[in-house]
Amino acid sequence: MMVKRLAGSLLLAAWLLTGCSKSGVPAAPISIPERPQRIVSINPCVDAILLQVADPAQIAAISHYSHDPRATSVPLTEALRYRAIGDSAEEILALRPDLVIAGPHAAPSTLYALERLGIPLLKTSVPDSVANSEAQIAAIAAGVGHKQRGEALITRLDAAVARARANAGGAHVSALIWNGGGLVPGKDTLADEMLSLAGFRNASADYGLEKWDILPLEPLLVHPPAILFAANGRAERDRVLSHPVLRRAAKDMMITEFAPRLLFCGGPTIIDALATLSAARKNLGSP
């Protein structure tokens, strides 16, 4: 491991020296190949899309988060088929990628190094709507040379949206997605739109919460929504849901599980998230 790290550091130094002109101006970024053959993803949400639109042989590595059961956005058994990588420039360069796909939280120093060296780089953002997620799918699919696979995934996503709307029922029911530490997605988030599509009204505004905000247990118990989606890891969920006060509150609101992986990513994750929300809405029946 030490030898590989040293080799990566030497490679980075060499590329930095050759990747700039004598005046110190970075070399112009090279364009993305028509069909890259050594793709590296350093974002778990990108992994979920990449594994659906790229050939397995094209994928040189995926984010190390996808090998972590607590953070993966894809089934762990599927993620373990691929090499995992951190987001340091040294690790990435050692794989000699012809395309790197990064999310918004990638280390700025890594992105700077890659851009300076002219490594083809596709940057993604956190989608705050289904439409933005579909645009991201299209961009990634086009970037890896499989536009039609992106279109097929978007078609599946549209079908999931249509099913959710059909099962939404009449009046929207108040609901809240409550993540570890009380983190709640509010207005203008992807989670907010998915709740609406499935027949719920995001109750975050009732507590005066911002786009992403913290809601302590006390105000939740004073004004409970009709349903609480507990989006916590297993150990934390068991601890939270076993809280005696919260157990007593179950008579005033339905409490159901919402896997954390369904909360932070778009792409194919939306399909599973809408299925979970729709099933809960169906169990509630008429408000």
Contacts in CASP RR format, 6 or more apart in sequence:
PFRMAT RR
TARGET T0000
AUTHOR 0000-0000-0000
METHOD contacts of the structure
MODEL  1
MMVKRLAGSLLLAAWLLTGCSKSGVPAAPISIPERPQRIVSINPCVDAIL
LQVADPAQIAAISHYSHDPRATSVPLTEALRYRAIGDSAEEILALRPDLV
IAGPHAAPSTLYALERLGIPLLKTSVPDSVANSEAQIAAIAAGVGHKQRG
EALITRLDAAVARARANAGGAHVSALIWNGGGLVPGKDTLADEMLSLAGF
RNASADYGLEKWDILPLEPLLVHPPAILFAANGRAERDRVLSHPVLRRAA
KDMMITEFAPRLLFCGGPTIIDALATLSAARKNLGSP
4 94 0 8 1.000
5 90 0 8 1.000
7 94 0 8 1.000
8 90 0 8 1.000
8 91 0 8 1.000
8 93 0 8 1.000
8 94 0 8 1.000
9 90 0 8 1.000
11 90 0 8 1.000
11 93 0 8 1.000
11 94 0 8 1.000
12 89 0 8 1.000
12 90 0 8 1.000
12 93 0 8 1.000
12 113 0 8 1.000
15 93 0 8 1.000
15 117 0 8 1.000
16 113 0 8 1.000
16 116 0 8 1.000
16 117 0 8 1.000
19 26 0 8 1.000
19 27 0 8 1.000
19 116 0 8 1.000
19 117 0 8 1.000
19 118 0 8 1.000
20 26 0 8 1.000
20 27 0 8 1.000
20 116 0 8 1.000
21 27 0 8 1.000
26 115 0 8 1.000
26 116 0 8 1.000
26 118 0 8 1.000
27 116 0 8 1.000
27 117 0 8 1.000
27 118 0 8 1.000
28 118 0 8 1.000
29 115 0 8 1.000
29 118 0 8 1.000
29 119 0 8 1.000
29 120 0 8 1.000
29 121 0 8 1.000
30 118 0 8 1.000
30 119 0 8 1.000
30 120 0 8 1.000
31 120 0 8 1.000
32 99 0 8 1.000
32 120 0 8 1.000
32 122 0 8 1.000
32 143 0 8 1.000
33 98 0 8 1.000
33 99 0 8 1.000
33 120 0 8 1.000
34 145 0 8 1.000
35 58 0 8 1.000
35 144 0 8 1.000
35 145 0 8 1.000
35 146 0 8 1.000
36 58 0 8 1.000
36 97 0 8 1.000
36 98 0 8 1.000
36 99 0 8 1.000
36 120 0 8 1.000
36 143 0 8 1.000
36 144 0 8 1.000
36 145 0 8 1.000
37 57 0 8 1.000
37 58 0 8 1.000
37 98 0 8 1.000
38 58 0 8 1.000
38 60 0 8 1.000
38 95 0 8 1.000
38 96 0 8 1.000
38 97 0 8 1.000
38 98 0 8 1.000
38 99 0 8 1.000
39 50 0 8 1.000
39 54 0 8 1.000
39 58 0 8 1.000
39 59 0 8 1.000
39 60 0 8 1.000
39 97 0 8 1.000
39 98 0 8 1.000
39 99 0 8 1.000
39 100 0 8 1.000
39 101 0 8 1.000
39 144 0 8 1.000
40 60 0 8 1.000
40 61 0 8 1.000
40 62 0 8 1.000
40 85 0 8 1.000
40 92 0 8 1.000
40 95 0 8 1.000
40 97 0 8 1.000
40 99 0 8 1.000
40 100 0 8 1.000
40 101 0 8 1.000
41 47 0 8 1.000
41 50 0 8 1.000
41 59 0 8 1.000
41 61 0 8 1.000
41 62 0 8 1.000
41 63 0 8 1.000
41 100 0 8 1.000
41 101 0 8 1.000
41 102 0 8 1.000
42 63 0 8 1.000
42 85 0 8 1.000
42 86 0 8 1.000
42 87 0 8 1.000
42 92 0 8 1.000
42 100 0 8 1.000
42 101 0 8 1.000
42 102 0 8 1.000
42 103 0 8 1.000
42 106 0 8 1.000
42 110 0 8 1.000
43 63 0 8 1.000
43 65 0 8 1.000
43 101 0 8 1.000
43 102 0 8 1.000
43 103 0 8 1.000
43 105 0 8 1.000
43 106 0 8 1.000
43 124 0 8 1.000
44 62 0 8 1.000
44 63 0 8 1.000
44 65 0 8 1.000
44 66 0 8 1.000
44 71 0 8 1.000
44 72 0 8 1.000
44 73 0 8 1.000
44 74 0 8 1.000
44 265 0 8 1.000
45 73 0 8 1.000
45 103 0 8 1.000
45 124 0 8 1.000
45 126 0 8 1.000
45 264 0 8 1.000
45 265 0 8 1.000
45 266 0 8 1.000
45 267 0 8 1.000
45 269 0 8 1.000
46 63 0 8 1.000
46 101 0 8 1.000
46 102 0 8 1.000
46 103 0 8 1.000
46 124 0 8 1.000
46 140 0 8 1.000
47 62 0 8 1.000
47 63 0 8 1.000
47 65 0 8 1.000
47 66 0 8 1.000
47 72 0 8 1.000
47 73 0 8 1.000
47 74 0 8 1.000
47 79 0 8 1.000
48 73 0 8 1.000
48 74 0 8 1.000
48 265 0 8 1.000
48 266 0 8 1.000
48 267 0 8 1.000
48 268 0 8 1.000
48 269 0 8 1.000
49 136 0 8 1.000
49 137 0 8 1.000
49 140 0 8 1.000
49 141 0 8 1.000
49 153 0 8 1.000
49 267 0 8 1.000
49 268 0 8 1.000
50 59 0 8 1.000
50 62 0 8 1.000
50 101 0 8 1.000
50 140 0 8 1.000
50 144 0 8 1.000
51 59 0 8 1.000
51 62 0 8 1.000
51 74 0 8 1.000
51 78 0 8 1.000
51 79 0 8 1.000
51 82 0 8 1.000
52 149 0 8 1.000
52 150 0 8 1.000
52 153 0 8 1.000
52 268 0 8 1.000
53 137 0 8 1.000
53 140 0 8 1.000
53 141 0 8 1.000
53 144 0 8 1.000
53 146 0 8 1.000
53 149 0 8 1.000
53 150 0 8 1.000
53 153 0 8 1.000
54 144 0 8 1.000
54 146 0 8 1.000
54 149 0 8 1.000
55 146 0 8 1.000
56 81 0 8 1.000
56 82 0 8 1.000
58 144 0 8 1.000
59 82 0 8 1.000
60 83 0 8 1.000
60 95 0 8 1.000
60 97 0 8 1.000
61 82 0 8 1.000
61 83 0 8 1.000
61 84 0 8 1.000
61 85 0 8 1.000
61 95 0 8 1.000
62 79 0 8 1.000
62 82 0 8 1.000
62 83 0 8 1.000
62 84 0 8 1.000
62 85 0 8 1.000
63 84 0 8 1.000
63 85 0 8 1.000
63 86 0 8 1.000
63 87 0 8 1.000
64 84 0 8 1.000
64 85 0 8 1.000
64 86 0 8 1.000
65 71 0 8 1.000
65 72 0 8 1.000
65 73 0 8 1.000
66 72 0 8 1.000
66 73 0 8 1.000
66 74 0 8 1.000
66 79 0 8 1.000
66 82 0 8 1.000
66 84 0 8 1.000
67 76 0 8 1.000
67 79 0 8 1.000
67 80 0 8 1.000
67 84 0 8 1.000
69 76 0 8 1.000
70 233 0 8 1.000
70 260 0 8 1.000
71 261 0 8 1.000
72 79 0 8 1.000
72 261 0 8 1.000
73 261 0 8 1.000
73 264 0 8 1.000
73 265 0 8 1.000
73 269 0 8 1.000
85 91 0 8 1.000
85 92 0 8 1.000
85 95 0 8 1.000
86 92 0 8 1.000
87 102 0 8 1.000
87 106 0 8 1.000
87 107 0 8 1.000
87 110 0 8 1.000
88 107 0 8 1.000
88 110 0 8 1.000
89 109 0 8 1.000
89 110 0 8 1.000
89 113 0 8 1.000
89 114 0 8 1.000
92 100 0 8 1.000
92 110 0 8 1.000
92 114 0 8 1.000
92 119 0 8 1.000
93 117 0 8 1.000
93 119 0 8 1.000
97 119 0 8 1.000
97 120 0 8 1.000
98 120 0 8 1.000
99 120 0 8 1.000
99 121 0 8 1.000
99 122 0 8 1.000
99 143 0 8 1.000
99 144 0 8 1.000
100 114 0 8 1.000
100 119 0 8 1.000
100 120 0 8 1.000
100 121 0 8 1.000
100 122 0 8 1.000
101 121 0 8 1.000
101 122 0 8 1.000
101 124 0 8 1.000
101 140 0 8 1.000
102 110 0 8 1.000
102 111 0 8 1.000
102 121 0 8 1.000
102 122 0 8 1.000
102 123 0 8 1.000
102 124 0 8 1.000
103 123 0 8 1.000
103 124 0 8 1.000
103 125 0 8 1.000
103 126 0 8 1.000
104 123 0 8 1.000
104 124 0 8 1.000
104 125 0 8 1.000
104 126 0 8 1.000
111 121 0 8 1.000
111 123 0 8 1.000
114 121 0 8 1.000
115 121 0 8 1.000
122 139 0 8 1.000
122 140 0 8 1.000
122 143 0 8 1.000
124 136 0 8 1.000
124 139 0 8 1.000
124 140 0 8 1.000
125 132 0 8 1.000
125 136 0 8 1.000
126 190 0 8 1.000
126 264 0 8 1.000
127 133 0 8 1.000
127 135 0 8 1.000
127 136 0 8 1.000
127 190 0 8 1.000
127 266 0 8 1.000
127 267 0 8 1.000
128 188 0 8 1.000
128 189 0 8 1.000
128 190 0 8 1.000
128 193 0 8 1.000
129 190 0 8 1.000
129 193 0 8 1.000
130 157 0 8 1.000
130 161 0 8 1.000
130 190 0 8 1.000
130 193 0 8 1.000
130 194 0 8 1.000
130 197 0 8 1.000
130 270 0 8 1.000
132 190 0 8 1.000
133 157 0 8 1.000
133 190 0 8 1.000
133 266 0 8 1.000
133 267 0 8 1.000
133 270 0 8 1.000
134 154 0 8 1.000
134 157 0 8 1.000
134 158 0 8 1.000
134 267 0 8 1.000
136 266 0 8 1.000
136 267 0 8 1.000
137 150 0 8 1.000
137 153 0 8 1.000
137 154 0 8 1.000
137 157 0 8 1.000
137 267 0 8 1.000
138 147 0 8 1.000
138 150 0 8 1.000
138 151 0 8 1.000
138 154 0 8 1.000
140 150 0 8 1.000
141 147 0 8 1.000
141 148 0 8 1.000
141 149 0 8 1.000
141 150 0 8 1.000
141 151 0 8 1.000
141 153 0 8 1.000
153 267 0 8 1.000
153 268 0 8 1.000
156 268 0 8 1.000
156 271 0 8 1.000
157 267 0 8 1.000
157 268 0 8 1.000
157 270 0 8 1.000
157 271 0 8 1.000
160 270 0 8 1.000
160 271 0 8 1.000
160 274 0 8 1.000
160 275 0 8 1.000
161 197 0 8 1.000
161 270 0 8 1.000
161 274 0 8 1.000
163 274 0 8 1.000
163 278 0 8 1.000
164 194 0 8 1.000
164 197 0 8 1.000
164 198 0 8 1.000
164 199 0 8 1.000
164 274 0 8 1.000
164 277 0 8 1.000
164 278 0 8 1.000
165 197 0 8 1.000
167 198 0 8 1.000
167 278 0 8 1.000
167 281 0 8 1.000
167 282 0 8 1.000
168 197 0 8 1.000
168 198 0 8 1.000
168 199 0 8 1.000
168 278 0 8 1.000
168 281 0 8 1.000
169 199 0 8 1.000
169 281 0 8 1.000
169 286 0 8 1.000
170 199 0 8 1.000
170 286 0 8 1.000
171 287 0 8 1.000
172 196 0 8 1.000
172 199 0 8 1.000
172 200 0 8 1.000
172 201 0 8 1.000
173 199 0 8 1.000
173 200 0 8 1.000
173 201 0 8 1.000
173 226 0 8 1.000
173 227 0 8 1.000
173 281 0 8 1.000
173 284 0 8 1.000
173 287 0 8 1.000
174 200 0 8 1.000
174 201 0 8 1.000
174 203 0 8 1.000
174 206 0 8 1.000
174 225 0 8 1.000
174 226 0 8 1.000
174 227 0 8 1.000
175 195 0 8 1.000
175 200 0 8 1.000
175 201 0 8 1.000
175 202 0 8 1.000
175 203 0 8 1.000
175 225 0 8 1.000
175 226 0 8 1.000
175 227 0 8 1.000
175 228 0 8 1.000
175 229 0 8 1.000
176 184 0 8 1.000
176 202 0 8 1.000
176 203 0 8 1.000
176 204 0 8 1.000
176 215 0 8 1.000
176 220 0 8 1.000
176 225 0 8 1.000
176 227 0 8 1.000
176 228 0 8 1.000
176 229 0 8 1.000
177 184 0 8 1.000
177 185 0 8 1.000
177 191 0 8 1.000
177 195 0 8 1.000
177 202 0 8 1.000
177 229 0 8 1.000
177 231 0 8 1.000
177 258 0 8 1.000
177 263 0 8 1.000
178 184 0 8 1.000
178 215 0 8 1.000
178 220 0 8 1.000
178 228 0 8 1.000
178 229 0 8 1.000
178 230 0 8 1.000
178 231 0 8 1.000
178 232 0 8 1.000
179 185 0 8 1.000
179 231 0 8 1.000
179 232 0 8 1.000
179 260 0 8 1.000
179 263 0 8 1.000
180 231 0 8 1.000
180 232 0 8 1.000
180 233 0 8 1.000
180 236 0 8 1.000
180 240 0 8 1.000
181 214 0 8 1.000
182 214 0 8 1.000
182 215 0 8 1.000
182 216 0 8 1.000
182 217 0 8 1.000
183 212 0 8 1.000
183 213 0 8 1.000
183 214 0 8 1.000
184 204 0 8 1.000
184 207 0 8 1.000
184 209 0 8 1.000
184 212 0 8 1.000
184 213 0 8 1.000
184 214 0 8 1.000
184 215 0 8 1.000
185 191 0 8 1.000
185 192 0 8 1.000
185 202 0 8 1.000
185 204 0 8 1.000
185 211 0 8 1.000
185 212 0 8 1.000
185 263 0 8 1.000
186 192 0 8 1.000
186 202 0 8 1.000
186 204 0 8 1.000
186 205 0 8 1.000
186 209 0 8 1.000
186 210 0 8 1.000
186 211 0 8 1.000
186 212 0 8 1.000
186 213 0 8 1.000
187 202 0 8 1.000
187 204 0 8 1.000
187 205 0 8 1.000
187 211 0 8 1.000
188 211 0 8 1.000
189 211 0 8 1.000
189 212 0 8 1.000
190 266 0 8 1.000
190 270 0 8 1.000
191 202 0 8 1.000
191 263 0 8 1.000
191 273 0 8 1.000
192 202 0 8 1.000
192 204 0 8 1.000
194 270 0 8 1.000
194 273 0 8 1.000
194 274 0 8 1.000
194 277 0 8 1.000
195 201 0 8 1.000
195 202 0 8 1.000
195 277 0 8 1.000
196 202 0 8 1.000
197 274 0 8 1.000
197 277 0 8 1.000
198 274 0 8 1.000
198 277 0 8 1.000
198 278 0 8 1.000
198 280 0 8 1.000
198 281 0 8 1.000
199 277 0 8 1.000
199 281 0 8 1.000
200 227 0 8 1.000
200 277 0 8 1.000
200 281 0 8 1.000
203 225 0 8 1.000
204 213 0 8 1.000
204 215 0 8 1.000
206 223 0 8 1.000
206 225 0 8 1.000
207 215 0 8 1.000
207 219 0 8 1.000
207 220 0 8 1.000
207 223 0 8 1.000
209 215 0 8 1.000
217 243 0 8 1.000
217 245 0 8 1.000
217 246 0 8 1.000
220 228 0 8 1.000
220 249 0 8 1.000
221 245 0 8 1.000
221 246 0 8 1.000
221 249 0 8 1.000
224 249 0 8 1.000
224 252 0 8 1.000
224 253 0 8 1.000
225 253 0 8 1.000
226 253 0 8 1.000
226 254 0 8 1.000
226 284 0 8 1.000
226 287 0 8 1.000
227 253 0 8 1.000
227 254 0 8 1.000
227 255 0 8 1.000
227 256 0 8 1.000
227 280 0 8 1.000
227 284 0 8 1.000
228 253 0 8 1.000
228 254 0 8 1.000
228 255 0 8 1.000
228 256 0 8 1.000
229 256 0 8 1.000
229 257 0 8 1.000
229 258 0 8 1.000
229 277 0 8 1.000
229 280 0 8 1.000
230 237 0 8 1.000
230 240 0 8 1.000
230 241 0 8 1.000
230 255 0 8 1.000
230 256 0 8 1.000
230 257 0 8 1.000
230 258 0 8 1.000
231 258 0 8 1.000
231 259 0 8 1.000
231 260 0 8 1.000
231 262 0 8 1.000
231 263 0 8 1.000
232 240 0 8 1.000
232 260 0 8 1.000
233 260 0 8 1.000
237 257 0 8 1.000
240 246 0 8 1.000
241 247 0 8 1.000
241 255 0 8 1.000
246 255 0 8 1.000
249 255 0 8 1.000
254 280 0 8 1.000
254 283 0 8 1.000
254 284 0 8 1.000
256 280 0 8 1.000
258 273 0 8 1.000
258 276 0 8 1.000
259 272 0 8 1.000
259 276 0 8 1.000
261 269 0 8 1.000
262 269 0 8 1.000
262 272 0 8 1.000
262 273 0 8 1.000
262 276 0 8 1.000
263 273 0 8 1.000
END
